[in-house]
Amino acid sequence: MEGRYVYRRNPDECRECGFCEEHVLCPGVGGSTIHRPERLCVGCGVCYVACPYEAVEAVTDETPRSTVRIVVDGEVYEVPERTTVRHALQALGWEFTKIPMEGRLYAPCETGGCYACALLVDGEPRPSCTTPVKDGMEISTNLEGYTPLRRVSGYQPHPVGGVGTPWWIKGESRYIEVACFAHGCNLRCPQCQNYSVTYDNVTPPSTPVEAARRLTWLRWWYNVDRMAISGGEPTLNRPWLIKFFTELRRLNKDPKARLHLDTNATLLTPDYIDELVEAGVTDIGPDLKGLRVETFMEITGIRDKDLASKYLKNSWSAVKYILDEYYPDRVFLGIGIPYNRCFMSLEELREIGDRIASMNPQVQVCILDYFPTFRRRAMRKPTVEEMRKARETLLEAGLKTVIAQTAIGYLGP
């Protein structure tokens, strides 16, 4: 959309679900989306991607705009009003990317959740994707020396853990780990299983130290050894995540402490994985959302085939690197596979199993029964028998440790 559009609610499609009132903060007026005057829209598009019922429309903006003066890295520029910092910088020639690249600005979630696109705005780190420009604003693209921020919520205990939780502790009928959830995601899964976190830009941002201390307190309160972060997608903001795990390890030096990361793995590179392990990560749960790029696009909602191909290739490469370099001596790996016949056939599931087994047949694999939610509400939740068959398919591929998430609990191994 790149700032050429404004967004308006279509009352004929709106279900009055209240999601935008609770989770979407419109930067145009600093309030909820549902009551936002269209003339104040700054074109960030958060309401457009976040509405569960797709009741927000993109409308070509033909109204005249005045200009405002901003200062970027010491240089004065004039840019149109009613636009975001990111769109203003793009108009001035700065390049933004969804994959970290030297020489370009990085903006993976575009909803103000992950803070990876944060720039120094009038002396404060603020996400460029949702911060409106104003006359006299001073912007610095150098945040060196500033503590990274991101939105994190949902601190809670869990009885079964996540993809990267070992199967043998999942059925203990007690809390086995505490977790928190990072906001913002680089994917647009129409059946997002945690969309109220993924698209929330209302929760105040946290420093890595604040998040680590809160999770550590929960650990001792619930008397567990495992501490996890999921999302959204935690890996989007690398400086924040590394400092979070470094502080978590500093606060939990005992040998029983396990530091767990669940991720879509689309941005994990060997050097990133090395840095996470050095920071203290002991358990990683990557999701593999298909083997074919068409399936990946169907599951994730990524429409750019080239970008989808890069994400998919990277996630498989990350799994192989962890298996080759760290598993099982330094890192426990649990691979997740989202499954629903709406977007994946048993034939492709078997191909996925074959490929994982060729890398290491002993690794834990968890098949996740994706249920209807967010924008894919017509999708039917897999039955227990369907999940049993999916598990058998992976066992036939040669995998030795397969568990299936079902409506009646886990099947396997």
Long-range contacts (C-beta under 8 A, 24 or more apart in sequence): 1-43, 1-45, 1-48, 1-58, 2-87, 2-90, 3-42, 3-43, 3-80, 3-83, 3-84, 3-87, 3-88, 3-90, 3-91, 4-43, 4-60, 4-61, 5-43, 5-45, 5-58, 5-59, 5-60, 5-61, 6-38, 6-41, 6-43, 6-58, 6-59, 6-61, 7-38, 7-41, 7-43, 7-45, 7-47, 7-48, 7-56, 7-57, 7-58, 7-59, 8-38, 8-41, 8-56, 8-57, 8-59, 9-33, 9-34, 9-47, 9-55, 9-56, 9-57, 10-55, 10-56, 10-57, 13-53, 13-54, 13-55, 14-53, 14-55, 15-52, 15-53, 15-55, 17-52, 17-53, 19-50, 19-51, 19-52, 19-196, 20-47, 20-50, 20-51, 22-202, 23-50, 23-196, 23-199, 23-200, 23-201, 23-202, 24-50, 24-199, 24-200, 24-201, 24-202, 25-112, 25-201, 25-202, 27-84, 27-112, 27-130, 27-131, 27-132, 28-82, 28-132, 39-63, 40-82, 41-82, 42-82, 42-83, 42-84, 42-132, 43-82, 43-83, 43-84, 43-87, 44-84, 44-110, 44-112, 44-129, 44-130, 45-110, 46-110, 46-111, 46-112, 46-130, 46-199, 46-201, 49-110, 49-111, 49-188, 49-199, 50-111, 50-195, 50-199, 52-195, 52-374, 52-375, 53-375, 54-375, 68-133, 68-134, 68-135, 68-136, 68-137, 69-135, 69-136, 70-133, 70-135, 70-136, 70-137, 70-138, 70-139, 71-136, 71-137, 71-138, 71-139, 72-139, 72-140, 72-141, 73-139, 73-140, 73-141, 73-142, 79-133, 81-133, 81-135, 82-132, 83-132, 83-133, 84-128, 84-129, 84-130, 84-131, 84-132, 84-133, 85-119, 85-121, 85-126, 85-128, 85-129, 85-131, 85-132, 85-133, 85-137, 85-139, 86-117, 86-128, 86-129, 88-133, 89-128, 89-139, 94-141, 98-186, 98-307, 99-267, 99-307, 99-310, 100-238, 100-267, 105-141, 108-184, 108-186, 108-233, 108-236, 108-267, 109-183, 109-184, 109-185, 109-186, 109-232, 109-233, 109-236, 111-183, 111-184, 111-198, 111-199, 111-201, 112-151, 112-184, 112-201, 113-150, 113-151, 113-182, 113-183, 113-184, 113-185, 113-198, 113-199, 113-200, 113-201, 113-232, 114-150, 114-151, 114-182, 114-183, 114-184, 114-185, 114-232, 114-233, 114-236, 114-237, 115-148, 115-149, 115-150, 115-151, 115-184, 115-205, 115-237, 115-240, 116-150, 116-184, 116-236, 116-237, 116-238, 118-143, 118-148, 118-149, 119-143, 120-146, 125-149, 130-201, 147-207, 147-208, 147-209, 147-243, 148-207, 148-208, 148-237, 148-239, 148-240, 148-243, 149-205, 149-206, 149-207, 149-240, 150-182, 150-183, 150-184, 150-205, 150-206, 150-236, 150-237, 150-240, 151-182, 151-183, 151-184, 151-200, 151-201, 151-203, 151-204, 151-205, 151-206, 152-180, 152-181, 152-182, 152-183, 152-203, 152-205, 152-206, 152-211, 152-229, 153-180, 153-181, 153-183, 153-197, 153-200, 153-203, 154-179, 154-180, 154-181, 154-197, 155-179, 155-180, 155-214, 155-215, 155-218, 156-180, 156-218, 157-218, 157-222, 157-224, 158-228, 160-410, 161-226, 161-228, 161-260, 162-228, 162-230, 162-260, 162-262, 162-285, 162-334, 162-336, 163-262, 163-285, 163-286, 163-287, 163-334, 163-335, 163-336, 163-366, 163-368, 164-228, 164-260, 164-261, 164-262, 164-283, 164-284, 164-285, 164-286, 164-332, 164-333, 164-334, 165-226, 165-228, 165-260, 165-283, 165-285, 165-334, 166-283, 166-332, 166-334, 166-364, 167-334, 167-364, 167-366, 167-401, 167-403, 167-410, 167-412, 167-413, 170-403, 170-410, 171-409, 171-410, 175-222, 175-224, 176-224, 176-226, 177-224, 177-225, 177-226, 177-227, 177-228, 177-258, 177-260, 178-215, 178-218, 178-219, 178-222, 178-224, 178-226, 178-227, 178-228, 179-215, 179-227, 179-228, 179-229, 179-230, 179-260, 180-211, 180-214, 180-215, 180-228, 180-229, 180-230, 181-229, 181-230, 181-231, 181-232, 182-229, 182-230, 182-231, 182-232, 182-233, 182-234, 182-236, 182-237, 182-241, 183-231, 183-232, 184-231, 184-232, 184-233, 184-236, 184-237, 185-231, 185-232, 185-233, 185-236, 185-264, 186-233, 186-236, 186-264, 186-266, 186-267, 186-311, 187-233, 187-264, 187-266, 187-300, 187-301, 187-302, 187-311, 188-300, 188-301, 188-302, 189-299, 189-300, 189-301, 189-374, 190-301, 190-374, 190-375, 190-376, 191-299, 191-340, 191-343, 191-370, 191-371, 191-372, 191-373, 191-374, 191-375, 191-376, 191-379, 192-373, 192-374, 192-375, 193-370, 193-371, 193-373, 194-230, 194-231, 194-232, 195-373, 195-374, 197-231, 197-232, 198-231, 198-232, 208-240, 208-241, 208-243, 208-244, 208-246, 208-247, 209-243, 209-247, 211-244, 212-244, 212-245, 212-247, 212-248, 212-250, 212-251, 213-247, 213-251, 215-248, 216-248, 216-251, 216-252, 219-252, 219-257, 225-256, 225-257, 225-258, 226-258, 226-260, 226-283, 227-252, 227-257, 227-258, 227-259, 227-260, 228-259, 228-260, 228-261, 228-262, 228-283, 229-260, 229-261, 229-262, 230-262, 231-262, 231-263, 233-263, 233-264, 233-266, 233-267, 234-261, 234-262, 234-263, 235-261, 235-263, 235-264, 235-265, 235-267, 235-268, 235-272, 236-267, 238-272, 238-275, 241-276, 242-275, 242-276, 242-279, 245-276, 245-279, 245-280, 245-281, 246-279, 246-280, 248-280, 249-279, 249-280, 258-282, 258-283, 258-332, 259-283, 260-284, 260-285, 261-285, 262-287, 262-336, 263-287, 264-289, 264-311, 264-315, 265-314, 265-315, 265-318, 265-319, 266-311, 266-312, 266-314, 266-315, 267-311, 267-314, 268-314, 268-315, 268-318, 269-314, 269-318, 270-321, 270-325, 273-318, 273-321, 273-322, 273-325, 273-326, 277-326, 277-330, 277-331, 281-331, 282-330, 282-331, 282-332, 283-331, 283-332, 283-333, 283-334, 284-322, 284-331, 284-332, 284-333, 284-334, 285-333, 285-334, 285-335, 285-336, 285-366, 286-315, 286-318, 286-319, 286-322, 286-333, 286-335, 286-336, 287-315, 287-335, 287-336, 287-337, 287-338, 287-368, 288-315, 288-316, 288-319, 288-335, 288-336, 288-337, 288-352, 288-356, 289-315, 289-338, 290-343, 290-344, 290-348, 290-352, 291-348, 291-351, 291-352, 291-355, 292-348, 295-343, 295-344, 295-348, 298-343, 299-338, 299-343, 299-344, 316-355, 319-356, 319-359, 320-359, 323-359, 323-360, 323-363, 327-360, 327-363, 328-362, 332-364, 333-363, 333-364, 334-363, 334-364, 334-365, 334-366, 335-363, 335-364, 335-365, 335-366, 336-365, 336-366, 336-367, 336-368, 337-365, 337-366, 337-367, 337-368, 337-394, 338-368, 338-370, 339-367, 339-368, 339-369, 339-370, 339-382, 339-387, 339-390, 340-369, 340-370, 340-379, 340-380, 340-381, 340-382, 341-382, 341-386, 342-376, 342-379, 342-380, 343-370, 346-389, 346-390, 346-393, 349-390, 349-393, 349-394, 350-393, 350-394, 350-396, 350-397, 352-394, 352-397, 353-393, 353-394, 353-396, 353-397, 353-398, 353-399, 354-397, 354-398, 356-397, 356-399, 357-397, 357-398, 357-399, 361-398, 361-399, 361-400, 362-400, 362-401, 363-399, 363-401, 364-401, 364-402, 364-403, 364-413, 365-394, 365-399, 365-401, 365-402, 365-403, 366-402, 366-403, 366-404, 366-405, 367-391, 367-394, 367-402, 367-403, 367-404, 367-405, 368-405, 369-404, 369-405, 369-406, 369-407, 381-407, 382-406, 383-407, 384-408, 384-411, 387-411
